[in-house]
């Protein structure tokens, strides 16, 4: 039913075993353990770009989280209107909620596929997907510190006898892997929670999810280790180790990009701001001595008497009502000279 998952997973595992088998030997437990680990690394390398998109999407979601809270308060009893407004807000900010879930959604079927393939490696079995009978026998007979990779702590005694492994050896190998994988899961979640802003931390739903990822998931790894084969514990440990390192690199790069944007914005504001002591320049008022713009009227300049003077032609054509042109204004009209 899920052969489209089982065959690619088994093929990648076969390729890495072929590589490390040339170094340690085909039946070496170290070759098979490294093949499982590098299967994880291959998958996570393919999902690196979607992971970066996930981090950016989560950052943008945190930025407009207050606006989403406003929408919930504005339409408290209308879930359909809330969904419409939130979708509109997400489209405006270019955020896809499914983008943040893509890496996890891809890892789940791979985990299921690897678990099924490894559980299919049993003594006496023939071909298992991409592995022939020789490859299956190589995996079954390979031991890592005296323990077969397909064995787990709660495996029935008759099945352990088929692998030629004692339960004590399985415990000695599985328990340290369970503890380290659980601690790595906790620190991976803790690193993610530390990146959340205060608005996200104050959200009750986010607080519940943080508690699940910080404490319940690591506890689940610790309890599930009693039922997981050694190879699955290696898968889980290497997956969390990759996630922890990847978070450090990606978060550091994104922080550097945001710091560059802030620095560029500050420099732009400083370049546009007036210098200390300088008067702001009014673009509508021409500077002293500058020619007026085309079509603008020229204002009269002050004369020696302080009054505005005009051109000679305009002064000659000026007529004052009640006066006869050419006569002196010092004499009143109709006055006679006394003898």
Short mmCIF file of the C-alpha atoms (twelve columns), coordinates in Angstrom:
data_MODEL
# 
_entry.id   MODEL 
# 
loop_
_atom_site.group_PDB 
_atom_site.id 
_atom_site.type_symbol 
_atom_site.label_atom_id 
_atom_site.label_alt_id 
_atom_site.label_comp_id 
_atom_site.label_asym_id 
_atom_site.label_seq_id 
_atom_site.Cartn_x 
_atom_site.Cartn_y 
_atom_site.Cartn_z 
_atom_site.pdbx_PDB_model_num 
ATOM 1   C CA . UNK A 1   0.000   0.000   0.000   1 
ATOM 2   C CA . UNK A 2   2.804   2.415   0.920   1 
ATOM 3   C CA . UNK A 3   5.367   0.983   -1.481  1 
ATOM 4   C CA . UNK A 4   5.909   4.472   -2.928  1 
ATOM 5   C CA . UNK A 5   7.472   5.281   0.464   1 
ATOM 6   C CA . UNK A 6   9.126   1.945   1.277   1 
ATOM 7   C CA . UNK A 7   11.099  1.636   -1.959  1 
ATOM 8   C CA . UNK A 8   12.693  5.140   -1.918  1 
ATOM 9   C CA . UNK A 9   13.584  4.793   1.781   1 
ATOM 10  C CA . UNK A 10  15.127  1.360   1.243   1 
ATOM 11  C CA . UNK A 11  17.002  2.641   -1.830  1 
ATOM 12  C CA . UNK A 12  18.636  5.520   0.069   1 
ATOM 13  C CA . UNK A 13  19.518  3.131   2.890   1 
ATOM 14  C CA . UNK A 14  21.013  0.699   0.360   1 
ATOM 15  C CA . UNK A 15  23.137  3.450   -1.231  1 
ATOM 16  C CA . UNK A 16  24.647  4.585   2.071   1 
ATOM 17  C CA . UNK A 17  25.268  1.005   3.174   1 
ATOM 18  C CA . UNK A 18  27.103  0.377   -0.067  1 
ATOM 19  C CA . UNK A 19  29.312  3.413   0.636   1 
ATOM 20  C CA . UNK A 20  30.132  2.591   4.265   1 
ATOM 21  C CA . UNK A 21  30.287  -1.132  3.537   1 
ATOM 22  C CA . UNK A 22  33.362  -0.453  1.410   1 
ATOM 23  C CA . UNK A 23  35.034  1.057   4.482   1 
ATOM 24  C CA . UNK A 24  33.881  -1.094  7.424   1 
ATOM 25  C CA . UNK A 25  32.632  -4.220  5.656   1 
ATOM 26  C CA . UNK A 26  29.152  -5.135  4.470   1 
ATOM 27  C CA . UNK A 27  28.212  -7.051  7.643   1 
ATOM 28  C CA . UNK A 28  29.575  -4.376  9.995   1 
ATOM 29  C CA . UNK A 29  27.162  -2.850  12.482  1 
ATOM 30  C CA . UNK A 30  28.933  0.502   12.121  1 
ATOM 31  C CA . UNK A 31  28.273  0.474   8.364   1 
ATOM 32  C CA . UNK A 32  24.555  -0.124  8.912   1 
ATOM 33  C CA . UNK A 33  24.346  2.424   11.745  1 
ATOM 34  C CA . UNK A 34  26.012  5.105   9.616   1 
ATOM 35  C CA . UNK A 35  23.719  4.196   6.714   1 
ATOM 36  C CA . UNK A 36  20.692  4.893   8.917   1 
ATOM 37  C CA . UNK A 37  22.181  8.162   10.180  1 
ATOM 38  C CA . UNK A 38  23.043  9.427   6.706   1 
ATOM 39  C CA . UNK A 39  19.593  8.423   5.507   1 
ATOM 40  C CA . UNK A 40  18.328  11.034  7.976   1 
ATOM 41  C CA . UNK A 41  20.891  13.579  6.823   1 
ATOM 42  C CA . UNK A 42  19.903  13.042  3.192   1 
ATOM 43  C CA . UNK A 43  16.256  13.620  3.950   1 
ATOM 44  C CA . UNK A 44  16.920  16.722  6.047   1 
ATOM 45  C CA . UNK A 45  19.252  18.166  3.412   1 
ATOM 46  C CA . UNK A 46  16.428  17.845  0.870   1 
ATOM 47  C CA . UNK A 47  14.075  19.594  3.296   1 
ATOM 48  C CA . UNK A 48  16.512  22.377  4.192   1 
ATOM 49  C CA . UNK A 49  14.903  25.014  1.968   1 
ATOM 50  C CA . UNK A 50  11.344  24.233  3.162   1 
ATOM 51  C CA . UNK A 51  12.661  24.485  6.737   1 
ATOM 52  C CA . UNK A 52  13.987  27.994  6.060   1 
ATOM 53  C CA . UNK A 53  10.606  28.895  4.606   1 
ATOM 54  C CA . UNK A 54  8.970   27.462  7.712   1 
ATOM 55  C CA . UNK A 55  11.070  29.662  9.996   1 
ATOM 56  C CA . UNK A 56  10.344  32.786  7.940   1 
ATOM 57  C CA . UNK A 57  6.630   31.952  7.881   1 
ATOM 58  C CA . UNK A 58  6.557   31.505  11.651  1 
ATOM 59  C CA . UNK A 59  8.384   34.824  12.106  1 
ATOM 60  C CA . UNK A 60  5.847   36.681  9.956   1 
ATOM 61  C CA . UNK A 61  2.997   34.941  11.773  1 
ATOM 62  C CA . UNK A 62  4.376   36.246  15.064  1 
ATOM 63  C CA . UNK A 63  4.662   39.777  13.676  1 
ATOM 64  C CA . UNK A 64  0.968   40.133  12.874  1 
ATOM 65  C CA . UNK A 65  -0.304  37.982  15.757  1 
ATOM 66  C CA . UNK A 66  -1.755  41.116  17.476  1 
ATOM 67  C CA . UNK A 67  -3.784  41.844  14.340  1 
ATOM 68  C CA . UNK A 68  -5.188  38.319  14.437  1 
ATOM 69  C CA . UNK A 69  -6.197  38.854  18.049  1 
ATOM 70  C CA . UNK A 70  -8.005  42.027  16.998  1 
ATOM 71  C CA . UNK A 71  -9.932  40.048  14.391  1 
ATOM 72  C CA . UNK A 72  -10.998 37.520  17.034  1 
ATOM 73  C CA . UNK A 73  -12.186 40.304  19.317  1 
ATOM 74  C CA . UNK A 74  -13.980 42.074  16.475  1 
ATOM 75  C CA . UNK A 75  -15.882 38.950  15.385  1 
ATOM 76  C CA . UNK A 76  -16.103 36.854  18.564  1 
ATOM 77  C CA . UNK A 77  -19.195 34.876  17.530  1 
ATOM 78  C CA . UNK A 78  -18.625 34.628  13.782  1 
ATOM 79  C CA . UNK A 79  -16.091 31.882  13.085  1 
ATOM 80  C CA . UNK A 80  -16.603 32.059  9.342   1 
ATOM 81  C CA . UNK A 81  -15.880 35.788  9.244   1 
ATOM 82  C CA . UNK A 82  -12.821 35.232  11.446  1 
ATOM 83  C CA . UNK A 83  -11.488 32.639  9.002   1 
ATOM 84  C CA . UNK A 84  -12.093 34.936  6.028   1 
ATOM 85  C CA . UNK A 85  -10.377 37.902  7.653   1 
ATOM 86  C CA . UNK A 86  -7.422  35.776  8.769   1 
ATOM 87  C CA . UNK A 87  -6.997  34.319  5.295   1 
ATOM 88  C CA . UNK A 88  -7.064  37.832  3.882   1 
ATOM 89  C CA . UNK A 89  -4.480  38.959  6.420   1 
ATOM 90  C CA . UNK A 90  -2.233  35.987  5.661   1 
ATOM 91  C CA . UNK A 91  -2.446  36.571  1.914   1 
ATOM 92  C CA . UNK A 92  -1.529  40.243  2.393   1 
ATOM 93  C CA . UNK A 93  1.572   39.277  4.386   1 
ATOM 94  C CA . UNK A 94  2.451   36.399  2.048   1 
ATOM 95  C CA . UNK A 95  2.180   33.735  4.757   1 
ATOM 96  C CA . UNK A 96  1.141   30.153  4.074   1 
ATOM 97  C CA . UNK A 97  0.257   28.255  7.296   1 
ATOM 98  C CA . UNK A 98  0.802   24.911  5.573   1 
ATOM 99  C CA . UNK A 99  4.378   25.915  4.742   1 
ATOM 100 C CA . UNK A 100 5.312   25.634  8.402   1 
ATOM 101 C CA . UNK A 101 3.970   22.073  8.584   1 
ATOM 102 C CA . UNK A 102 5.574   20.766  5.392   1 
ATOM 103 C CA . UNK A 103 8.894   19.519  6.867   1 
ATOM 104 C CA . UNK A 104 7.099   17.668  9.658   1 
ATOM 105 C CA . UNK A 105 4.504   16.217  7.290   1 
ATOM 106 C CA . UNK A 106 7.261   14.848  5.057   1 
ATOM 107 C CA . UNK A 107 9.223   13.329  7.945   1 
ATOM 108 C CA . UNK A 108 6.260   11.357  9.296   1 
ATOM 109 C CA . UNK A 109 5.852   9.025   6.275   1 
ATOM 110 C CA . UNK A 110 9.625   8.585   6.061   1 
ATOM 111 C CA . UNK A 111 9.726   7.576   9.718   1 
ATOM 112 C CA . UNK A 112 6.885   5.106   9.123   1 
ATOM 113 C CA . UNK A 113 8.619   3.765   6.006   1 
ATOM 114 C CA . UNK A 114 11.962  3.269   7.761   1 
ATOM 115 C CA . UNK A 115 10.250  1.615   10.731  1 
ATOM 116 C CA . UNK A 116 8.452   -0.811  8.414   1 
ATOM 117 C CA . UNK A 117 11.545  -1.614  6.359   1 
ATOM 118 C CA . UNK A 118 13.674  -2.303  9.432   1 
ATOM 119 C CA . UNK A 119 10.983  -4.445  11.014  1 
ATOM 120 C CA . UNK A 120 10.920  -6.450  7.784   1 
ATOM 121 C CA . UNK A 121 14.586  -7.448  8.204   1 
ATOM 122 C CA . UNK A 122 14.122  -10.798 9.958   1 
ATOM 123 C CA . UNK A 123 16.125  -14.021 9.971   1 
ATOM 124 C CA . UNK A 124 15.192  -16.316 7.115   1 
ATOM 125 C CA . UNK A 125 13.454  -13.673 5.039   1 
ATOM 126 C CA . UNK A 126 14.231  -13.181 1.379   1 
ATOM 127 C CA . UNK A 127 14.099  -9.889  -0.498  1 
ATOM 128 C CA . UNK A 128 12.891  -6.773  1.320   1 
ATOM 129 C CA . UNK A 129 11.986  -4.035  -1.145  1 
ATOM 130 C CA . UNK A 130 15.280  -2.785  -2.641  1 
ATOM 131 C CA . UNK A 131 17.418  -5.287  -0.679  1 
ATOM 132 C CA . UNK A 132 18.055  -8.787  -1.913  1 
ATOM 133 C CA . UNK A 133 18.453  -11.811 0.367   1 
ATOM 134 C CA . UNK A 134 22.164  -11.149 0.826   1 
ATOM 135 C CA . UNK A 135 21.459  -7.594  1.963   1 
ATOM 136 C CA . UNK A 136 18.798  -8.759  4.411   1 
ATOM 137 C CA . UNK A 137 21.128  -11.382 5.893   1 
ATOM 138 C CA . UNK A 138 23.855  -8.741  6.184   1 
ATOM 139 C CA . UNK A 139 21.572  -6.490  8.236   1 
ATOM 140 C CA . UNK A 140 20.278  -9.338  10.412  1 
ATOM 141 C CA . UNK A 141 23.771  -10.575 11.277  1 
ATOM 142 C CA . UNK A 142 25.280  -7.102  11.844  1 
ATOM 143 C CA . UNK A 143 25.871  -6.218  15.494  1 
ATOM 144 C CA . UNK A 144 26.496  -2.847  17.122  1 
ATOM 145 C CA . UNK A 145 28.229  -3.382  20.481  1 
ATOM 146 C CA . UNK A 146 26.835  -6.911  20.575  1 
ATOM 147 C CA . UNK A 147 23.277  -5.883  19.641  1 
ATOM 148 C CA . UNK A 148 21.386  -6.323  16.386  1 
ATOM 149 C CA . UNK A 149 19.877  -3.128  14.931  1 
ATOM 150 C CA . UNK A 150 16.416  -4.705  14.566  1 
ATOM 151 C CA . UNK A 151 16.124  -5.713  18.220  1 
ATOM 152 C CA . UNK A 152 14.390  -3.719  20.974  1 
ATOM 153 C CA . UNK A 153 14.092  -4.007  24.739  1 
ATOM 154 C CA . UNK A 154 10.579  -5.487  24.907  1 
ATOM 155 C CA . UNK A 155 11.157  -7.981  22.082  1 
ATOM 156 C CA . UNK A 156 10.011  -11.517 22.986  1 
ATOM 157 C CA . UNK A 157 12.719  -13.897 24.111  1 
ATOM 158 C CA . UNK A 158 12.226  -16.336 21.223  1 
ATOM 159 C CA . UNK A 159 12.789  -13.560 18.675  1 
ATOM 160 C CA . UNK A 160 15.890  -12.377 20.513  1 
ATOM 161 C CA . UNK A 161 17.158  -15.944 20.338  1 
ATOM 162 C CA . UNK A 162 16.708  -15.902 16.556  1 
ATOM 163 C CA . UNK A 163 18.961  -12.862 16.352  1 
ATOM 164 C CA . UNK A 164 21.428  -14.385 18.778  1 
ATOM 165 C CA . UNK A 165 21.226  -11.332 21.052  1 
ATOM 166 C CA . UNK A 166 20.732  -11.165 24.803  1 
ATOM 167 C CA . UNK A 167 18.289  -8.681  26.304  1 
ATOM 168 C CA . UNK A 168 20.986  -7.183  28.545  1 
ATOM 169 C CA . UNK A 169 23.008  -6.168  25.490  1 
ATOM 170 C CA . UNK A 170 19.929  -4.541  23.967  1 
ATOM 171 C CA . UNK A 171 19.323  -2.595  27.180  1 
ATOM 172 C CA . UNK A 172 22.934  -1.418  27.401  1 
ATOM 173 C CA . UNK A 173 22.753  -0.008  23.874  1 
ATOM 174 C CA . UNK A 174 19.149  1.213   23.788  1 
ATOM 175 C CA . UNK A 175 18.911  3.025   27.136  1 
ATOM 176 C CA . UNK A 176 21.761  5.525   26.471  1 
ATOM 177 C CA . UNK A 177 20.314  6.209   23.019  1 
ATOM 178 C CA . UNK A 178 16.853  6.752   24.552  1 
ATOM 179 C CA . UNK A 179 18.179  9.200   27.139  1 
ATOM 180 C CA . UNK A 180 20.296  11.203  24.684  1 
ATOM 181 C CA . UNK A 181 17.467  11.284  22.109  1 
ATOM 182 C CA . UNK A 182 15.025  12.503  24.777  1 
ATOM 183 C CA . UNK A 183 17.396  15.262  25.910  1 
ATOM 184 C CA . UNK A 184 18.045  16.302  22.303  1 
ATOM 185 C CA . UNK A 185 14.285  16.491  21.690  1 
ATOM 186 C CA . UNK A 186 13.871  18.749  24.720  1 
ATOM 187 C CA . UNK A 187 16.671  21.124  23.718  1 
ATOM 188 C CA . UNK A 188 15.419  21.271  20.131  1 
ATOM 189 C CA . UNK A 189 11.979  22.335  21.354  1 
ATOM 190 C CA . UNK A 190 13.514  24.718  23.865  1 
ATOM 191 C CA . UNK A 191 15.495  26.423  21.141  1 
ATOM 192 C CA . UNK A 192 12.326  26.935  19.097  1 
ATOM 193 C CA . UNK A 193 10.320  28.256  22.045  1 
ATOM 194 C CA . UNK A 194 13.066  30.769  22.859  1 
ATOM 195 C CA . UNK A 195 12.493  32.375  19.442  1 
ATOM 196 C CA . UNK A 196 8.848   33.183  20.138  1 
ATOM 197 C CA . UNK A 197 7.833   36.744  20.936  1 
ATOM 198 C CA . UNK A 198 5.847   37.793  23.983  1 
ATOM 199 C CA . UNK A 199 2.535   37.924  22.107  1 
ATOM 200 C CA . UNK A 200 2.924   34.281  21.081  1 
ATOM 201 C CA . UNK A 201 3.921   33.239  24.587  1 
ATOM 202 C CA . UNK A 202 0.826   34.902  26.023  1 
ATOM 203 C CA . UNK A 203 -1.432  32.914  23.698  1 
ATOM 204 C CA . UNK A 204 -3.001  30.007  25.681  1 
ATOM 205 C CA . UNK A 205 -2.906  27.637  22.694  1 
ATOM 206 C CA . UNK A 206 0.754   28.382  22.106  1 
ATOM 207 C CA . UNK A 207 1.493   27.816  25.792  1 
ATOM 208 C CA . UNK A 208 -0.114  24.361  25.630  1 
ATOM 209 C CA . UNK A 209 1.861   23.428  22.509  1 
ATOM 210 C CA . UNK A 210 5.080   24.630  24.131  1 
ATOM 211 C CA . UNK A 211 4.514   22.369  27.130  1 
ATOM 212 C CA . UNK A 212 3.833   19.427  24.833  1 
ATOM 213 C CA . UNK A 213 6.995   19.953  22.809  1 
ATOM 214 C CA . UNK A 214 9.170   20.720  25.856  1 
ATOM 215 C CA . UNK A 215 8.115   17.866  28.136  1 
ATOM 216 C CA . UNK A 216 5.559   15.454  26.658  1 
ATOM 217 C CA . UNK A 217 7.389   14.740  23.393  1 
ATOM 218 C CA . UNK A 218 10.759  14.023  25.085  1 
ATOM 219 C CA . UNK A 219 8.950   11.793  27.573  1 
ATOM 220 C CA . UNK A 220 7.281   10.016  24.653  1 
ATOM 221 C CA . UNK A 221 10.686  9.333   23.104  1 
ATOM 222 C CA . UNK A 222 11.925  7.958   26.414  1 
ATOM 223 C CA . UNK A 223 8.924   5.659   26.844  1 
ATOM 224 C CA . UNK A 224 8.735   4.691   23.178  1 
ATOM 225 C CA . UNK A 225 12.381  3.631   23.268  1 
ATOM 226 C CA . UNK A 226 11.334  0.406   24.977  1 
ATOM 227 C CA . UNK A 227 9.423   -0.572  21.814  1 
ATOM 228 C CA . UNK A 228 11.646  0.957   19.101  1 
ATOM 229 C CA . UNK A 229 14.440  -1.017  17.425  1 
ATOM 230 C CA . UNK A 230 17.978  0.234   17.908  1 
ATOM 231 C CA . UNK A 231 18.040  1.499   14.309  1 
ATOM 232 C CA . UNK A 232 14.950  3.663   14.961  1 
ATOM 233 C CA . UNK A 233 16.602  5.134   18.062  1 
ATOM 234 C CA . UNK A 234 19.599  6.014   15.894  1 
ATOM 235 C CA . UNK A 235 17.232  7.618   13.417  1 
ATOM 236 C CA . UNK A 236 15.547  9.670   16.141  1 
ATOM 237 C CA . UNK A 237 18.814  10.779  17.717  1 
ATOM 238 C CA . UNK A 238 20.430  11.823  14.451  1 
ATOM 239 C CA . UNK A 239 17.240  13.607  13.355  1 
ATOM 240 C CA . UNK A 240 17.168  15.735  16.517  1 
ATOM 241 C CA . UNK A 241 20.896  16.417  16.311  1 
ATOM 242 C CA . UNK A 242 20.477  17.664  12.744  1 
ATOM 243 C CA . UNK A 243 17.474  19.804  13.733  1 
ATOM 244 C CA . UNK A 244 19.363  21.402  16.609  1 
ATOM 245 C CA . UNK A 245 22.341  22.293  14.421  1 
ATOM 246 C CA . UNK A 246 20.127  23.445  11.568  1 
ATOM 247 C CA . UNK A 247 18.154  25.745  13.850  1 
ATOM 248 C CA . UNK A 248 21.355  27.367  15.065  1 
ATOM 249 C CA . UNK A 249 22.568  28.033  11.522  1 
ATOM 250 C CA . UNK A 250 19.232  29.202  10.083  1 
ATOM 251 C CA . UNK A 251 18.294  31.408  13.039  1 
ATOM 252 C CA . UNK A 252 21.726  33.016  12.997  1 
ATOM 253 C CA . UNK A 253 21.432  33.777  9.294   1 
ATOM 254 C CA . UNK A 254 17.918  35.198  9.606   1 
ATOM 255 C CA . UNK A 255 18.959  37.338  12.581  1 
ATOM 256 C CA . UNK A 256 21.869  38.709  10.529  1 
ATOM 257 C CA . UNK A 257 19.509  39.550  7.648   1 
ATOM 258 C CA . UNK A 258 17.097  41.358  9.948   1 
ATOM 259 C CA . UNK A 259 19.959  43.263  11.571  1 
ATOM 260 C CA . UNK A 260 21.135  44.395  8.130   1 
ATOM 261 C CA . UNK A 261 17.614  45.595  7.287   1 
ATOM 262 C CA . UNK A 262 17.407  47.554  10.540  1 
ATOM 263 C CA . UNK A 263 20.831  49.108  9.942   1 
ATOM 264 C CA . UNK A 264 19.884  50.091  6.392   1 
ATOM 265 C CA . UNK A 265 16.629  51.644  7.618   1 
ATOM 266 C CA . UNK A 266 18.472  53.675  10.274  1 
ATOM 267 C CA . UNK A 267 21.029  54.891  7.742   1 
ATOM 268 C CA . UNK A 268 18.243  55.912  5.358   1 
ATOM 269 C CA . UNK A 269 16.475  57.913  8.063   1 
ATOM 270 C CA . UNK A 270 19.704  59.596  9.067   1 
ATOM 271 C CA . UNK A 271 20.462  60.544  5.457   1 
ATOM 272 C CA . UNK A 272 17.019  62.116  4.997   1 
ATOM 273 C CA . UNK A 273 16.969  63.891  8.360   1 
ATOM 274 C CA . UNK A 274 18.261  67.547  8.523   1 
ATOM 275 C CA . UNK A 275 21.721  68.060  9.929   1 
ATOM 276 C CA . UNK A 276 22.040  69.433  13.476  1 
ATOM 277 C CA . UNK A 277 21.704  73.256  13.462  1 
ATOM 278 C CA . UNK A 278 20.467  73.430  9.878   1 
ATOM 279 C CA . UNK A 279 17.143  75.100  9.141   1 
ATOM 280 C CA . UNK A 280 14.606  73.037  7.264   1 
ATOM 281 C CA . UNK A 281 14.339  74.035  3.625   1 
ATOM 282 C CA . UNK A 282 10.917  74.910  2.273   1 
ATOM 283 C CA . UNK A 283 10.807  73.573  -1.293  1 
ATOM 284 C CA . UNK A 284 8.047   76.043  -2.272  1 
ATOM 285 C CA . UNK A 285 10.043  79.148  -1.300  1 
ATOM 286 C CA . UNK A 286 12.999  79.926  -3.614  1 
ATOM 287 C CA . UNK A 287 16.359  80.504  -2.034  1 
ATOM 288 C CA . UNK A 288 17.731  84.114  -1.880  1 
ATOM 289 C CA . UNK A 289 19.215  85.151  -5.232  1 
ATOM 290 C CA . UNK A 290 17.604  82.282  -7.088  1 
ATOM 291 C CA . UNK A 291 15.595  82.996  -10.230 1 
ATOM 292 C CA . UNK A 292 11.864  82.488  -9.943  1 
ATOM 293 C CA . UNK A 293 10.375  79.498  -11.601 1 
ATOM 294 C CA . UNK A 294 8.924   79.794  -15.090 1 
ATOM 295 C CA . UNK A 295 5.567   81.518  -15.041 1 
ATOM 296 C CA . UNK A 296 6.010   82.924  -11.534 1 
ATOM 297 C CA . UNK A 297 5.428   86.668  -10.939 1 
ATOM 298 C CA . UNK A 298 8.342   88.722  -9.748  1 
ATOM 299 C CA . UNK A 299 7.701   90.620  -6.529  1 
ATOM 300 C CA . UNK A 300 8.622   94.328  -6.388  1 
ATOM 301 C CA . UNK A 301 11.823  95.215  -4.648  1 
ATOM 302 C CA . UNK A 302 12.133  97.813  -1.967  1 
ATOM 303 C CA . UNK A 303 13.366  101.272 -3.045  1 
ATOM 304 C CA . UNK A 304 15.480  103.800 -1.164  1 
ATOM 305 C CA . UNK A 305 12.499  105.154 0.663   1 
ATOM 306 C CA . UNK A 306 11.408  101.785 1.759   1 
ATOM 307 C CA . UNK A 307 8.417   101.770 -0.580  1 
ATOM 308 C CA . UNK A 308 8.049   99.464  -3.493  1 
ATOM 309 C CA . UNK A 309 9.382   100.904 -6.786  1 
ATOM 310 C CA . UNK A 310 8.306   99.890  -10.229 1 
ATOM 311 C CA . UNK A 311 9.620   100.342 -13.765 1 
ATOM 312 C CA . UNK A 312 9.796   103.821 -15.258 1 
ATOM 313 C CA . UNK A 313 7.205   103.080 -17.852 1 
ATOM 314 C CA . UNK A 314 4.707   101.968 -15.288 1 
ATOM 315 C CA . UNK A 315 5.309   105.069 -13.103 1 
ATOM 316 C CA . UNK A 316 4.803   107.413 -16.047 1 
ATOM 317 C CA . UNK A 317 1.501   105.892 -16.934 1 
ATOM 318 C CA . UNK A 318 0.178   106.088 -13.415 1 
ATOM 319 C CA . UNK A 319 -2.682  108.643 -13.049 1 
ATOM 320 C CA . UNK A 320 -4.078  109.901 -9.770  1 
ATOM 321 C CA . UNK A 321 -7.799  110.811 -9.823  1 
ATOM 322 C CA . UNK A 322 -8.464  114.539 -9.257  1 
ATOM 323 C CA . UNK A 323 -5.119  115.711 -10.606 1 
ATOM 324 C CA . UNK A 324 -4.391  117.202 -14.004 1 
ATOM 325 C CA . UNK A 325 -1.447  115.621 -15.652 1 
ATOM 326 C CA . UNK A 326 1.533   117.956 -15.901 1 
ATOM 327 C CA . UNK A 327 0.580   120.221 -12.979 1 
ATOM 328 C CA . UNK A 328 2.292   120.360 -9.659  1 
ATOM 329 C CA . UNK A 329 0.601   118.649 -6.829  1 
ATOM 330 C CA . UNK A 330 1.794   121.304 -4.354  1 
ATOM 331 C CA . UNK A 331 -0.820  123.833 -5.491  1 
ATOM 332 C CA . UNK A 332 -4.455  123.347 -4.685  1 
ATOM 333 C CA . UNK A 333 -6.878  123.606 -7.537  1 
ATOM 334 C CA . UNK A 334 -8.562  127.005 -7.858  1 
ATOM 335 C CA . UNK A 335 -6.137  128.915 -5.607  1 
ATOM 336 C CA . UNK A 336 -5.018  132.434 -6.684  1 
ATOM 337 C CA . UNK A 337 -1.842  134.287 -6.012  1 
ATOM 338 C CA . UNK A 338 -2.245  137.283 -3.721  1 
ATOM 339 C CA . UNK A 339 -0.585  140.530 -4.647  1 
# 
